[in-house]
Amino acid sequence: MKTTLLVALLAFVGLAFTAWGVASMWAELGVNMTMHGWIAYGLGCVFSLLLAGGLFFLLFKSARDGYDDIDRPEDLND
């Protein structure tokens, strides 16, 4: 449990560092982003991660439950 919390905390610190880096890079380029832009940017990141997580879940569930196995008639005679 402690390891999971540590990994989650490090992930959020990395996310905050990345957001700071993006903001400072855009500021140097002269790009001004409103609060609505930051909300849209954040929601896009969150939904992309949720979609990727859901697809990975389905991939592993399908492989674990045997949905990816090939049913061949010659396998039934063994």
C-alpha positions, 0 to 999 in steps of 0.5 A: 500500500505504501509503495502504491501511494509513493508511485501515485505521488511521484506520478502527480509530481511528474505531471505537475513538473510537466505542466510547469514545463509546458507552461514555461515553454509556451510563455517563452514562445508568446502563447497566452492560454486562458483558464478555459484552454488549461481546463480543456488541455487537462480534460484532454489529458485525463480522458486520453489516459482513461481511454488508454487504461480502459483499452489495456484493461480490455486487452488483458481481460480478453487474453486472461479469459481466453477470448483470444484463443482460436477454436479449431475442430482438430483441437477438440479431438485430443 
